[in-house]
Amino acid sequence: MSKRAKWSKGDSDESKNLPIYQHKAKLQQAVKDNSFLVVTGETGSGKTTQLPQYLHQAGFWNNGKIGITQPRRVAAITVAQRVSQEMHCSLGREVGYQDTVVKYMTDGCLLREILADPVLSQYNKASKGRSVPLKVVVMSATLETDKLSVFLGGCPVFTIPGRTFPVTSKFGCAIGPKDTESSVYVKEVVKVTLDIHTSEMAGDILVFLTGQSEIEKACDMLYEKAESIDYRYDVQDRKVEGMLILPLYGSMPTDQQKQIFQPPPPGIRKCVVATNIAATSLTINGIKFPYLDRPEERFILEALKRLYQCDAIDRRGKVTRLGELMVEFPLPPGLTRALLQAASLGVEDLLLPVAAMLSKQKEADQKHRQLGVQAGSCNDFTMLLSVFEKCKASDAPSAWCKDNYIHWRALKSAFSVETQLREILLRLQQKRDFPMEKFDGNKSELFRRCLCAGYFTNVARRSVGKVFCTMDGHGSMVHIHPSSTLFDQEPQLDWVIFHDLLVTSRIYIRTVCPIRYDWVKDLLPKLHEVDVYELSSVAREEVTDEEVAKWETKEAAKRQTEGSAEDAFKKLEKRNDESSVSDARARYLQRKQERQQGKAP
């Protein structure tokens, strides 16, 4: 008997109590008989941890690896650790993330493997000239199984009945949309959690929030409130003598994530405050609460258009060499394009920290604006670079963050991301065809030109007063967000690029950088010149001839009214020389003065 067969032979007593255990043999046979299988069952039934073990015991690993995907990195890590413990093997050998028999990975990792090996040969090895068909098992507690079965060619649906715990629904106070933008929303969550803690019997609590910032804010509030509880009088269940508060989100260190799976000390109630990762991927012991519809065509076409604008695909929708480099980075296309542009010019050290900071961005306050002014930064991107470098150079980075009202955990995570991005970039730079360019100019201008390469789709021109108009074809009227270092400096600005939009009663642009029109004038035509249907032959096939004719007629009328794109941008360029801008402002001030004189008594 092989070592692998030996350590995987038995099932633990705990796993035998799970609902899935009664269906072990039937599940193994169902996978043998079908290329596709949908498995559905309640959260906690054992799908994620037990089914891979059953398939290993049935010998499926002889035909290739058994791969299991999870939506988040933390889920892949924790589930792999759990399964390796149950199978009595060391993590990273038989069970783990890379060269293992049972391999746990994120959805993104599998997509990268498909790019390199479309047939996924490591999961269906050929033996003695015979090809073994790839087996695909889709598991979920929530998917519409009938629709998924049809999508997979009418494959069988295997249902695991039974729950590991009862579920009841209780509804709290209604919260309006505006409440979610303030601390009111988090305060209400904390209040409900404390009510459960003081009034319910012993048992752990799982709280869902949308992101790291809310989770840490809620944990801080819970710590403060829990200290004031008198457990002799305020708690209904005398067995409850305290509360252990644990955050859970994807960017947490692995050793901290493990704490949520450890049983709390006797008399202590565990409260896990998590993102939806705990709902979709992980079942935490002690917790008692419990792509089938294609995207709209316009979203697909907008995505293709964005990739074309970043030079990731050509006019026919074919991936370019630059696109092949871009796919290596876990960043949005625009930010990746700017980073590669900086690397080609040899100034990647300016963009790497900024890319890392933007991936972990938290809203800046007045103190951050002061930091930017002290550093002499003329834009928000430079301010992020300054914060990154000052903190990294500090002897006590956590204390430095506290003094400057900057979140240390978020910045620490940004350091980790910067290291990851640098490793990817160094690997790509070893390739002979990595693009290299030369530019004679100061670093400040070079930095902003690199940003333009990726953010020219987010260009805005000052219109009147403090209002800017976006140049993406929508002509949205936007304002610089108060957190920006450029807030209240609008009269000195003409053209800007920005990282993202915030829509409230107004539309705000955040993380803003002033630029010159000359830097983007050759890029702006790409916003309008491409036929989005030409980018995707699949998309064109789904559109009827009548719809295409109607669209072409509409576009022709638009061109006749507005003139060609080339003429339009020539006019735009003419309007934006210094004399034209000065004349326009003079006319505006004259009209304003005349209106004021007309209102005077």
C-alpha positions as CSV (number, residue, x, y, z in Angstrom):
1,M,0.0,0.0,0.0
2,S,1.4,3.4,-1.0
3,K,2.0,6.1,1.5
4,R,-0.7,8.3,0.0
5,A,-3.2,5.5,0.2
6,K,-2.2,4.8,3.8
7,W,-2.7,8.3,5.1
8,S,-5.9,8.9,3.2
9,K,-7.6,5.7,4.1
10,G,-9.7,6.6,7.1
11,D,-12.2,9.3,8.0
12,S,-12.1,11.2,11.3
13,D,-14.9,10.8,13.8
14,E,-15.8,14.5,13.4
15,S,-16.1,14.2,9.6
16,K,-18.4,11.2,10.0
17,N,-21.0,13.5,11.7
18,L,-21.2,15.8,8.6
19,P,-24.3,15.4,6.3
20,I,-22.1,14.6,3.3
21,Y,-20.6,11.4,4.9
22,Q,-23.7,9.4,4.4
23,H,-23.4,10.0,0.6
24,K,-19.7,9.2,0.3
25,A,-20.0,6.1,-2.0
26,K,-22.7,7.6,-4.1
27,L,-20.7,10.8,-4.7
28,Q,-17.6,8.8,-5.7
29,Q,-19.6,6.8,-8.2
30,A,-21.4,9.9,-9.5
31,V,-18.0,11.6,-10.3
32,K,-16.8,8.4,-12.0
33,D,-19.9,8.2,-14.2
34,N,-20.1,11.8,-15.3
35,S,-17.7,14.4,-16.8
36,F,-19.7,17.2,-15.1
37,L,-21.5,17.1,-11.8
38,V,-23.3,19.8,-9.7
39,V,-23.2,19.2,-5.9
40,T,-25.4,21.3,-3.7
41,G,-25.8,21.3,0.1
42,E,-26.2,23.6,3.0
43,T,-23.3,25.6,4.4
44,G,-21.3,23.4,6.7
45,S,-22.4,20.1,5.1
46,G,-18.7,19.3,4.3
47,K,-18.6,19.9,0.5
48,T,-15.3,21.9,0.5
49,T,-13.3,19.8,2.9
50,Q,-14.7,16.2,2.5
51,L,-15.4,15.7,-1.2
52,P,-11.8,16.2,-2.3
53,Q,-10.8,13.6,0.3
54,Y,-13.4,11.2,-1.0
55,L,-12.1,11.6,-4.6
56,H,-8.5,11.0,-3.4
57,Q,-9.6,7.9,-1.6
58,A,-11.3,6.7,-4.8
59,G,-8.0,7.0,-6.7
60,F,-8.8,10.0,-8.9
61,W,-5.3,11.4,-8.1
62,N,-3.8,8.6,-10.3
63,N,-5.2,10.4,-13.4
64,G,-3.9,13.8,-12.3
65,K,-4.2,16.4,-9.6
66,I,-7.4,17.1,-7.7
67,G,-7.8,20.9,-7.9
68,I,-10.2,22.9,-5.7
69,T,-10.8,26.6,-6.3
70,Q,-11.9,29.1,-3.7
71,P,-12.9,32.7,-4.3
72,R,-10.4,34.2,-1.8
73,R,-6.8,33.5,-0.9
74,V,-7.6,33.2,2.9
75,A,-10.2,30.5,2.1
76,A,-7.8,28.5,0.0
77,I,-5.1,28.6,2.7
78,T,-7.4,27.7,5.7
79,V,-9.2,24.9,3.9
80,A,-5.9,23.4,2.7
81,Q,-4.7,23.5,6.3
82,R,-7.8,21.8,7.6
83,V,-7.8,19.1,5.0
84,S,-4.1,18.3,5.5
85,Q,-4.8,17.9,9.2
86,E,-7.7,15.5,8.5
87,M,-5.6,13.5,6.1
88,H,-2.7,13.4,8.6
89,C,-0.2,14.7,6.1
90,S,2.1,17.7,6.0
91,L,0.8,20.8,4.3
92,G,2.7,21.4,1.0
93,R,3.4,17.8,0.2
94,E,0.2,15.9,-0.6
95,V,-2.1,18.7,0.2
96,G,-1.3,22.4,-0.5
97,Y,-1.1,25.0,-3.2
98,Q,1.6,24.1,-5.8
99,D,3.2,20.7,-6.4
100,T,0.7,18.6,-4.5
101,V,-1.8,15.9,-5.3
102,V,-4.8,17.8,-3.7
103,K,-4.3,21.4,-4.7
104,Y,-6.2,24.4,-3.3
105,M,-6.1,27.7,-5.2
106,T,-8.0,30.8,-5.9
107,D,-10.2,31.3,-9.0
108,G,-7.5,33.7,-10.3
109,C,-4.8,31.1,-10.0
110,L,-6.8,28.6,-12.1
111,L,-7.4,31.3,-14.7
112,R,-3.7,31.9,-15.0
113,E,-3.1,28.2,-15.3
114,I,-5.6,28.1,-18.2
115,L,-3.8,30.9,-19.9
116,A,-0.6,28.8,-19.9
117,D,-2.2,25.4,-20.4
118,P,-5.7,25.6,-21.9
119,V,-6.4,21.8,-21.6
120,L,-5.3,21.7,-17.9
121,S,-3.1,18.7,-18.6
122,Q,-1.9,18.4,-15.0
123,Y,-5.5,17.5,-14.0
124,N,-6.1,14.8,-16.6
125,K,-2.9,13.0,-17.4
126,A,-2.8,10.7,-20.4
127,S,-1.7,7.1,-19.6
128,K,-0.5,4.4,-22.1
129,G,-1.7,6.6,-25.0
130,R,-5.2,6.9,-23.5
131,S,-6.5,10.3,-22.7
132,V,-8.5,10.6,-19.5
133,P,-11.4,13.1,-19.7
134,L,-11.3,16.0,-17.3
135,K,-13.8,15.8,-14.5
136,V,-15.5,19.0,-13.3
137,V,-17.5,19.2,-10.1
138,V,-19.2,22.4,-9.2
139,M,-20.2,22.8,-5.5
140,S,-22.3,25.5,-3.9
141,A,-24.9,26.1,-1.2
142,T,-26.6,28.9,-3.1
143,L,-26.3,28.4,-6.9
144,E,-29.4,28.0,-9.1
145,T,-28.6,24.3,-9.7
146,D,-31.1,23.7,-12.5
147,K,-29.7,26.6,-14.6
148,L,-26.2,25.4,-13.9
149,S,-27.1,21.9,-15.0
150,V,-28.4,23.1,-18.3
151,F,-25.3,25.2,-18.8
152,L,-23.1,22.1,-18.3
153,G,-25.0,20.0,-20.8
154,G,-27.8,18.7,-18.6
155,C,-25.4,17.1,-16.1
156,P,-26.8,15.5,-12.9
157,V,-27.4,17.5,-9.7
158,F,-26.4,15.8,-6.4
159,T,-28.2,17.2,-3.4
160,I,-26.8,16.7,0.1
161,P,-29.8,17.0,2.5
162,G,-29.6,18.2,6.1
163,R,-28.1,21.1,8.1
164,T,-25.5,21.0,10.8
165,F,-27.4,23.7,12.7
166,P,-30.9,25.3,12.7
167,V,-31.2,28.7,11.0
168,T,-33.7,31.5,11.9
169,S,-34.1,35.0,10.5
170,K,-34.6,38.1,12.6
171,F,-34.7,41.6,11.1
172,G,-33.3,44.7,12.7
173,C,-33.9,48.4,12.2
174,A,-34.0,49.7,8.6
175,I,-30.9,51.5,7.5
176,G,-31.0,54.1,4.7
177,P,-28.5,54.4,1.8
178,K,-26.9,57.4,3.4
179,D,-26.3,55.5,6.7
180,T,-24.0,53.1,4.9
181,E,-21.6,56.0,4.2
182,S,-21.3,57.0,7.8
183,S,-20.5,55.4,11.2
184,V,-24.2,55.0,11.9
185,Y,-24.3,51.8,9.9
186,V,-21.4,50.3,11.8
187,K,-22.8,51.5,15.2
188,E,-26.1,49.7,14.5
189,V,-24.2,46.5,13.7
190,V,-22.2,46.8,16.9
191,K,-25.4,47.4,18.9
192,V,-27.1,44.3,17.5
193,T,-24.0,42.2,18.2
194,L,-23.8,43.4,21.8
195,D,-27.6,42.7,22.3
196,I,-27.0,39.1,21.1
197,H,-24.0,38.8,23.4
198,T,-25.8,39.9,26.5
199,S,-29.3,38.3,25.8
200,E,-28.6,35.0,24.0
201,M,-27.3,31.7,25.3
202,A,-23.7,30.6,24.9
203,G,-22.4,30.3,21.4
204,D,-20.3,32.2,18.9
205,I,-21.3,35.1,16.7
206,L,-20.5,35.8,13.1
207,V,-20.9,39.4,11.8
208,F,-20.7,40.2,8.1
209,L,-19.5,43.6,6.9
210,T,-18.4,44.7,3.4
211,G,-14.7,45.5,3.8
212,Q,-11.5,45.8,6.0
213,S,-12.2,49.4,7.0
214,E,-15.7,48.7,8.4
215,I,-14.5,45.5,10.1
216,E,-11.7,47.2,12.0
217,K,-14.0,50.1,12.9
218,A,-16.6,47.6,14.3
219,C,-13.9,45.7,16.2
220,D,-12.6,48.9,17.8
221,M,-16.2,49.8,18.9
222,L,-16.8,46.2,20.2
223,Y,-13.6,46.3,22.2
224,E,-14.6,49.6,23.8
225,K,-18.2,48.6,24.6
226,A,-17.3,45.0,25.8
227,E,-15.0,46.4,28.5
228,S,-18.0,48.2,30.2
229,I,-20.1,45.0,30.5
230,D,-20.6,43.8,34.1
231,Y,-21.0,40.0,33.5
232,R,-22.6,39.6,37.0
233,Y,-25.7,41.5,36.0
234,D,-25.7,42.5,32.3
235,V,-25.5,39.0,30.7
236,Q,-28.4,36.6,30.7
237,D,-26.4,33.4,30.4
238,R,-24.1,33.0,33.5
239,K,-21.8,30.7,31.5
240,V,-20.8,33.7,29.3
241,E,-17.9,35.5,31.1
242,G,-16.3,37.4,28.2
243,M,-16.1,38.0,24.5
244,L,-13.1,37.3,22.1
245,I,-13.3,39.7,19.1
246,L,-11.6,38.5,15.9
247,P,-11.5,40.3,12.5
248,L,-11.3,38.3,9.3
249,Y,-10.5,39.6,5.8
250,G,-8.4,38.6,2.9
251,S,-5.2,40.6,3.5
252,M,-4.7,39.5,7.1
253,P,-1.6,37.5,7.9
254,T,-2.1,33.8,7.9
255,D,-1.3,33.3,11.6
256,Q,-4.0,35.8,12.5
257,Q,-6.5,34.1,10.3
258,K,-5.9,30.8,12.0
259,Q,-7.2,32.2,15.3
260,I,-10.8,32.1,14.1
261,F,-10.7,28.3,13.9
262,Q,-9.3,27.9,17.4
263,P,-11.9,27.2,20.2
264,P,-12.1,30.1,22.7
265,P,-11.3,29.6,26.4
266,P,-14.1,28.2,28.6
267,G,-16.8,30.8,29.3
268,I,-15.6,33.1,26.4
269,R,-17.9,33.9,23.4
270,K,-16.1,34.2,20.1
271,C,-17.2,37.0,17.8
272,V,-15.9,36.9,14.3
273,V,-16.3,40.1,12.3
274,A,-15.7,39.1,8.6
275,T,-16.2,39.9,5.0
276,N,-18.5,37.5,3.0
277,I,-15.6,35.1,2.7
278,A,-17.0,33.4,5.8
279,A,-20.3,33.0,4.1
280,T,-19.0,31.7,0.7
281,S,-16.0,29.6,1.6
282,L,-15.4,28.8,5.3
283,T,-17.4,27.2,8.0
284,I,-16.2,28.3,11.4
285,N,-16.9,25.8,14.3
286,G,-19.1,27.4,16.9
287,I,-20.9,29.8,14.6
288,K,-24.7,29.3,14.9
289,F,-25.8,31.9,12.3
290,P,-25.8,31.0,9.2
291,Y,-21.9,32.5,-13.7
292,L,-24.6,31.3,-15.2
293,D,-26.3,34.6,-16.2
294,R,-24.0,36.1,-18.8
295,P,-23.0,39.8,-18.3
296,E,-24.8,42.4,-20.3
297,E,-23.3,42.9,-23.7
298,R,-22.6,46.6,-23.0
299,F,-20.4,45.6,-20.0
300,I,-18.4,43.1,-22.2
301,L,-17.9,45.7,-24.9
302,E,-16.9,48.4,-22.4
303,A,-14.3,46.0,-20.9
304,L,-12.9,45.2,-24.4
305,K,-12.8,48.9,-25.2
306,R,-10.9,49.6,-22.0
307,L,-8.4,46.9,-22.8
308,Y,-7.9,48.4,-26.3
309,Q,-7.3,51.8,-24.8
310,C,-4.6,50.4,-22.6
311,D,-3.0,48.6,-25.7
312,A,-3.7,45.2,-24.2
313,I,-5.6,44.1,-27.3
314,D,-5.5,45.4,-30.9
315,R,-8.4,46.5,-33.1
316,R,-9.4,42.9,-33.9
317,G,-9.5,42.0,-30.2
318,K,-6.3,40.0,-30.3
319,V,-4.1,40.1,-27.3
320,T,-0.9,42.2,-27.8
321,R,2.5,41.5,-26.4
322,L,1.9,44.3,-23.9
323,G,-1.4,42.6,-23.0
324,E,0.5,39.4,-22.3
325,L,2.7,41.3,-19.8
326,M,-0.3,43.1,-18.2
327,V,-2.1,39.9,-17.4
328,E,0.7,39.0,-15.0
329,F,-0.3,41.8,-12.6
330,P,-3.2,41.6,-10.1
331,L,-4.1,45.3,-10.8
332,P,-6.7,47.2,-12.9
333,P,-5.7,47.6,-16.6
334,G,-5.0,51.4,-16.3
335,L,-2.8,51.1,-13.3
336,T,-0.9,48.1,-14.9
337,R,-0.4,50.1,-18.1
338,A,1.1,53.1,-16.1
339,L,3.4,50.7,-14.2
340,L,4.7,49.1,-17.3
341,Q,5.2,52.5,-19.0
342,A,7.3,53.5,-16.0
343,A,9.3,50.3,-16.1
344,S,10.0,50.8,-19.8
345,L,11.5,54.2,-18.9
346,G,13.4,52.9,-15.9
347,V,11.4,54.7,-13.2
348,E,9.4,51.8,-11.8
349,D,10.4,52.8,-8.3
350,L,8.1,55.8,-8.6
351,L,5.1,53.8,-9.7
352,L,5.4,50.5,-7.7
353,P,4.7,52.1,-4.3
354,V,1.8,54.1,-5.8
355,A,0.3,51.0,-7.3
356,A,0.5,49.2,-4.0
357,M,-1.0,52.1,-2.1
358,L,-3.9,52.4,-4.5
359,S,-4.6,48.7,-4.1
360,K,-5.0,49.3,-0.4
361,Q,-6.4,52.8,-0.6
362,K,-8.2,54.4,2.4
363,E,-9.8,57.8,2.3
364,A,-7.3,60.5,3.3
365,D,-8.2,63.2,5.9
366,Q,-6.8,66.7,6.6
367,K,-3.6,65.3,8.2
368,H,-2.8,63.4,4.9
369,R,-3.2,66.6,3.0
370,Q,-0.7,68.3,5.3
371,L,1.8,65.4,4.7
372,G,1.5,66.0,1.0
373,V,2.1,69.8,1.4
374,Q,5.2,69.1,3.6
375,A,6.6,66.7,1.0
376,G,6.1,69.4,-1.7
377,S,3.8,67.1,-3.6
378,C,1.8,68.7,-6.4
379,N,-0.7,65.8,-6.7
380,D,-2.3,62.9,-4.8
381,F,-0.3,60.2,-6.5
382,T,2.9,61.8,-5.3
383,M,1.4,62.2,-1.8
384,L,0.9,58.4,-1.8
385,L,4.5,57.8,-2.8
386,S,5.6,60.2,-0.1
387,V,3.6,58.5,2.6
388,F,4.9,55.1,1.5
389,E,8.5,56.1,1.6
390,K,8.4,58.1,4.8
391,C,6.7,55.2,6.7
392,K,9.1,52.6,5.3
393,A,12.1,54.8,6.2
394,S,10.8,55.3,9.8
395,D,12.5,53.3,12.7
396,A,9.0,52.9,14.2
397,P,6.5,52.7,11.3
398,S,3.5,51.8,13.4
399,A,4.1,54.8,15.7
400,W,4.7,57.0,12.6
401,C,1.3,56.0,11.3
402,K,-0.4,56.7,14.6
403,D,1.2,60.2,14.7
404,N,0.0,60.9,11.2
405,Y,-3.4,59.4,11.4
406,I,-2.6,56.7,8.9
407,H,-3.8,53.1,9.2
408,W,-0.8,51.0,9.9
409,R,-2.3,47.7,8.9
410,A,-3.4,49.0,5.5
411,L,0.1,50.5,4.9
412,K,1.8,47.3,6.1
413,S,-0.4,45.4,3.6
414,A,0.7,47.9,0.9
415,F,4.4,47.0,1.6
416,S,3.6,43.4,1.0
417,V,1.8,44.2,-2.3
418,E,4.7,46.3,-3.5
419,T,7.1,43.4,-2.9
420,Q,4.8,41.1,-4.9
421,L,4.5,43.6,-7.8
422,R,8.3,44.1,-7.8
423,E,8.9,40.4,-8.0
424,I,6.5,40.1,-11.0
425,L,8.1,43.1,-12.7
426,L,11.7,41.8,-12.2
427,R,10.7,38.5,-13.7
428,L,9.2,40.1,-16.8
429,Q,12.1,42.5,-17.2
430,Q,14.4,39.4,-17.8
431,K,12.6,38.7,-21.1
432,R,14.3,40.0,-24.2
433,D,11.2,41.6,-25.7
434,F,10.4,43.7,-22.6
435,P,9.7,47.2,-23.9
436,M,12.3,49.8,-23.3
437,E,12.1,53.6,-24.0
438,K,14.1,56.7,-23.5
439,F,12.8,60.1,-22.3
440,D,14.7,63.3,-21.5
441,G,13.0,65.1,-18.7
442,N,12.7,65.6,-15.0
443,K,11.3,62.8,-12.8
444,S,8.2,64.8,-11.9
445,E,7.2,65.2,-15.5
446,L,8.1,61.6,-16.3
447,F,6.0,60.3,-13.3
448,R,2.9,62.2,-14.5
449,R,3.4,61.1,-18.2
450,C,3.5,57.5,-17.1
451,L,0.3,58.0,-15.2
452,C,-1.3,59.5,-18.4
453,A,-0.5,56.3,-20.3
454,G,-2.8,54.4,-18.0
455,Y,-5.3,57.0,-16.8
456,F,-6.0,59.1,-20.0
457,T,-9.5,57.5,-19.9
458,N,-10.0,59.4,-16.6
459,V,-9.2,62.9,-18.0
460,A,-11.1,66.0,-17.0
461,R,-10.8,69.6,-18.1
462,R,-11.8,72.6,-15.9
463,S,-15.0,74.1,-17.0
464,V,-16.3,76.9,-14.7
465,G,-15.1,77.8,-11.3
466,K,-14.3,74.6,-9.4
467,V,-16.2,72.3,-11.8
468,F,-14.4,69.9,-14.2
469,C,-15.8,68.1,-17.3
470,T,-14.8,64.6,-18.1
471,M,-13.5,63.9,-21.6
472,D,-14.7,60.3,-21.9
473,G,-17.7,61.1,-24.0
474,H,-20.2,61.4,-21.2
475,G,-19.2,65.0,-20.3
476,S,-19.9,64.5,-16.6
477,M,-19.5,67.6,-14.4
478,V,-17.3,66.6,-11.5
479,H,-15.6,68.2,-8.4
480,I,-12.3,67.4,-6.7
481,H,-12.9,65.5,-3.5
482,P,-12.1,67.4,-0.3
483,S,-9.6,64.8,0.7
484,S,-7.4,65.7,-2.2
485,T,-4.2,67.8,-1.9
486,L,-5.5,69.8,-4.8
487,F,-8.8,70.7,-3.2
488,D,-9.3,74.5,-3.2
489,Q,-6.6,74.8,-5.9
490,E,-9.0,74.4,-8.8
491,P,-8.5,77.9,-10.3
492,Q,-4.8,77.0,-10.9
493,L,-5.7,73.8,-12.8
494,D,-6.6,73.2,-16.4
495,W,-6.4,69.4,-17.1
496,V,-6.3,66.6,-14.6
497,I,-6.4,62.8,-14.4
498,F,-8.0,60.9,-11.6
499,H,-8.0,57.4,-10.1
500,D,-11.7,56.9,-9.4
501,L,-15.1,58.6,-8.9
502,L,-17.3,58.9,-5.8
503,V,-21.0,59.5,-6.5
504,T,-23.0,61.2,-3.8
505,S,-25.2,64.3,-4.3
506,R,-22.3,65.4,-6.4
507,I,-19.8,63.5,-8.5
508,Y,-16.3,63.7,-7.0
509,I,-13.0,62.7,-8.5
510,R,-10.4,61.2,-6.1
511,T,-6.6,60.8,-6.2
512,V,-6.1,63.6,-8.7
513,C,-3.0,64.7,-10.7
514,P,-2.6,67.9,-12.8
515,I,-1.3,67.3,-16.4
516,R,-0.7,69.1,-19.6
517,Y,-3.0,68.7,-22.6
518,D,0.0,68.0,-24.8
519,W,0.6,64.8,-22.8
520,V,-2.8,63.3,-23.7
521,K,-3.8,64.9,-27.0
522,D,-2.5,61.9,-29.0
523,L,-4.2,59.4,-26.7
524,L,-7.7,61.0,-26.4
525,P,-8.8,59.9,-29.9
526,K,-8.6,56.3,-28.7
527,L,-11.6,57.1,-26.5
528,H,-13.9,57.3,-29.5
529,E,-12.2,56.0,-32.6
530,V,-12.6,52.2,-32.1
531,D,-15.6,50.1,-33.3
532,V,-16.4,48.2,-30.1
533,Y,-18.1,45.4,-32.1
534,E,-14.9,44.9,-34.1
535,L,-13.1,44.1,-30.9
536,S,-15.2,41.0,-30.4
537,S,-16.4,38.7,-33.2
538,V,-18.5,36.9,-30.7
539,A,-20.3,40.1,-29.7
540,R,-21.0,40.9,-33.3
541,E,-22.5,37.5,-34.0
542,E,-25.0,38.1,-31.2
543,V,-26.2,41.4,-32.8
544,T,-28.8,41.2,-35.6
545,D,-28.2,42.9,-39.0
546,E,-31.0,45.2,-38.2
547,E,-29.4,46.3,-35.0
548,V,-26.1,46.9,-36.6
549,A,-27.6,48.9,-39.4
550,K,-29.5,51.0,-36.9
551,W,-26.3,51.6,-34.9
552,E,-24.3,52.5,-38.0
553,T,-27.0,55.0,-39.1
554,K,-27.0,56.6,-35.7
555,E,-23.2,56.9,-35.7
556,A,-23.2,58.3,-39.2
557,A,-25.7,61.0,-38.1
558,K,-23.5,61.8,-35.1
559,R,-20.4,62.1,-37.2
560,Q,-22.2,64.4,-39.7
561,T,-23.3,66.7,-36.8
562,E,-20.1,66.7,-34.9
563,G,-17.6,66.2,-37.7
564,S,-14.9,63.6,-37.8
565,A,-13.1,62.7,-34.6
566,E,-9.9,64.1,-36.1
567,D,-11.5,67.5,-36.8
568,A,-13.0,67.5,-33.3
569,F,-9.7,67.0,-31.6
570,K,-8.0,69.6,-33.8
571,K,-10.6,72.0,-32.7
572,L,-10.1,70.9,-29.1
573,E,-6.3,71.4,-29.4
574,K,-6.9,74.8,-30.9
575,R,-9.2,75.7,-28.0
576,N,-6.7,74.7,-25.5
577,D,-3.7,76.8,-26.5
578,E,-2.8,79.5,-23.9
579,S,-4.2,82.4,-25.8
580,S,-7.6,80.7,-26.4
581,V,-7.9,79.7,-22.7
582,S,-7.0,83.2,-21.6
583,D,-9.6,84.7,-24.0
584,A,-12.3,82.3,-22.8
585,R,-11.6,83.2,-19.1
586,A,-11.6,86.9,-19.9
587,R,-15.0,86.5,-21.6
588,Y,-16.3,84.6,-18.6
589,L,-15.1,87.2,-16.1
590,Q,-16.6,90.0,-18.2
591,R,-20.0,88.2,-18.3
592,K,-19.8,87.6,-14.6
593,Q,-19.0,91.3,-13.9
594,E,-21.9,92.4,-16.1
595,R,-24.4,90.1,-14.2
596,Q,-23.2,91.5,-10.9
597,Q,-23.6,95.1,-12.2
598,G,-27.1,94.2,-13.4
599,K,-28.1,92.9,-10.0
600,A,-26.7,96.0,-8.2
601,P,-29.4,98.5,-7.0
